Amino acid sequence: MLSNTCKYAIRSVIYLALNSVDGEKIGIKKIAEDLVIPAPFLGKIMQVLAKNKILSSTKGPNGGFSLGKPPKKITLMDIVDVIDGEDRFNACIIGLQSCTKEQANCPIHDTYAPIREEAKRLFIKLNIYELADSIRKNENRIII
């Protein structure tokens, strides 16, 4: 459902929520190494998130990234919307262009539509604080 780019973006935001203390900036090399994501690719993703105020970035030798706002104010949908676009929750699951309200639906539209809407509600509801807190509580089982 989500692109790998969007999954990396979500993981990096959760990582910052877990590891940044008092808005302290964390360098892209450290984040990329810990998340096992190529630094140049992750850097581009994080710049997009910073441009959209989800993250804050500082250039220079002591630069890096931190959350751009409190983790309770960043929802999964905020990240998905910036990286993949909200269309992820509106487009046909099998890629047919005719699967719209104005035209005939695809063969699985009626079955998948409620699932897609529930996923959309979940992404709107869940925030980074809740996800990071859940990871903290299950530290020995979950690795970002």
C-alpha positions as CSV (number, residue, x, y, z in Angstrom):
1,M,0.0,0.0,0.0
2,L,2.8,2.4,0.8
3,S,5.9,3.0,-1.2
4,N,9.3,2.1,0.2
5,T,10.1,5.8,0.3
6,C,7.1,6.5,2.5
7,K,8.0,3.6,4.8
8,Y,11.5,5.0,5.2
9,A,10.0,8.4,5.9
10,I,7.8,7.0,8.6
11,R,10.7,5.0,10.2
12,S,13.0,8.1,10.2
13,V,10.4,10.3,11.9
14,I,9.8,7.6,14.5
15,Y,13.5,7.3,14.9
16,L,13.8,11.0,15.6
17,A,11.0,10.8,18.1
18,L,12.8,8.0,19.9
19,N,16.3,9.3,19.8
20,S,16.2,13.1,19.7
21,V,16.5,14.7,23.2
22,D,15.2,18.2,23.7
23,G,15.1,19.0,19.9
24,E,18.7,17.9,19.5
25,K,19.7,17.4,15.9
26,I,20.8,14.0,14.7
27,G,23.1,13.7,11.6
28,I,21.9,12.0,8.5
29,K,24.9,9.5,8.6
30,K,23.9,8.3,12.1
31,I,20.2,8.0,11.1
32,A,20.9,6.2,7.9
33,E,23.4,3.8,9.6
34,D,21.0,2.9,12.4
35,L,18.0,2.5,10.0
36,V,20.1,0.7,7.4
37,I,19.0,3.0,4.6
38,P,21.4,4.6,2.0
39,A,22.3,8.1,3.4
40,P,21.9,10.0,0.0
41,F,18.4,8.5,-0.5
42,L,17.4,9.1,3.1
43,G,18.7,12.6,3.0
44,K,16.4,13.4,0.0
45,I,13.4,12.0,1.9
46,M,14.2,13.9,5.0
47,Q,14.7,17.2,3.1
48,V,11.2,16.8,1.7
49,L,9.9,16.2,5.2
50,A,11.8,19.3,6.4
51,K,10.4,21.4,3.5
52,N,6.9,20.4,4.6
53,K,7.6,21.3,8.3
54,I,7.4,17.7,9.6
55,L,11.1,17.9,10.3
56,S,13.5,20.6,11.2
57,S,17.0,20.6,9.6
58,T,20.2,22.5,10.2
59,K,23.2,22.5,7.8
60,G,26.8,22.4,8.8
61,P,29.2,20.3,10.9
62,N,26.8,20.3,13.9
63,G,23.7,20.0,11.7
64,G,21.2,17.3,11.3
65,F,17.5,16.7,11.7
66,S,14.9,16.8,14.5
67,L,11.1,16.8,14.6
68,G,9.6,20.0,13.3
69,K,6.7,19.9,15.7
70,P,5.7,17.8,18.7
71,P,5.3,14.1,17.9
72,K,1.6,14.2,19.0
73,K,1.0,16.6,16.2
74,I,2.5,14.5,13.4
75,T,0.1,11.8,12.1
76,L,1.0,9.0,9.8
77,M,-1.3,10.7,7.2
78,D,0.8,13.8,7.4
79,I,3.8,11.8,6.3
80,V,2.0,9.7,3.7
81,D,0.4,12.9,2.2
82,V,3.8,14.5,1.8
83,I,5.7,11.5,0.4
84,D,3.1,9.4,-1.5
85,G,0.1,11.8,-1.7
86,E,-3.3,11.2,-0.3
87,D,-4.2,9.5,-3.6
88,R,-2.8,6.3,-2.0
89,F,-6.2,6.0,-0.4
90,N,-8.2,7.0,-3.4
91,A,-6.6,5.2,-6.3
92,C,-7.7,1.8,-7.7
93,I,-5.8,-1.0,-5.9
94,I,-5.2,-2.8,-9.2
95,G,-4.4,0.4,-11.1
96,L,-7.4,0.8,-13.4
97,Q,-8.1,4.4,-14.4
98,S,-11.8,3.7,-14.8
99,C,-12.2,2.9,-11.1
100,T,-13.8,6.2,-10.1
101,K,-17.2,7.4,-8.9
102,E,-18.0,8.7,-12.3
103,Q,-17.2,5.5,-14.2
104,A,-17.5,1.7,-13.7
105,N,-15.6,0.3,-10.7
106,C,-12.9,-2.4,-10.9
107,P,-13.9,-6.0,-9.9
108,I,-12.7,-5.6,-6.3
109,H,-13.7,-2.0,-5.7
110,D,-16.7,-2.8,-3.5
111,T,-14.8,-5.3,-1.4
112,Y,-11.7,-3.2,-1.0
113,A,-13.3,0.3,-0.5
114,P,-14.3,-0.2,3.2
115,I,-10.8,-1.6,3.9
116,R,-9.2,1.4,2.3
117,E,-11.4,3.8,4.2
118,E,-10.5,2.1,7.5
119,A,-6.8,2.3,6.7
120,K,-7.2,6.0,5.9
121,R,-9.0,6.6,9.2
122,L,-6.2,4.7,11.0
123,F,-3.5,6.8,9.4
124,I,-5.3,10.0,10.3
125,K,-5.7,8.9,13.9
126,L,-2.2,7.5,14.7
127,N,0.4,9.9,15.6
128,I,4.2,9.6,16.0
129,Y,4.1,9.9,19.7
130,E,1.8,6.9,20.1
131,L,4.0,4.8,17.8
132,A,7.2,5.8,19.5
133,D,5.7,5.2,22.9
134,S,4.5,1.7,21.8
135,I,8.1,0.9,20.6
136,R,9.5,2.2,23.9
137,K,7.2,-0.2,25.8
138,N,8.1,-3.1,23.6
139,E,11.8,-2.3,23.3
140,N,13.1,-5.8,23.2
141,R,10.7,-6.8,20.4
142,I,10.7,-4.0,17.9
143,I,13.7,-2.5,16.1
144,I,13.2,0.6,14.0
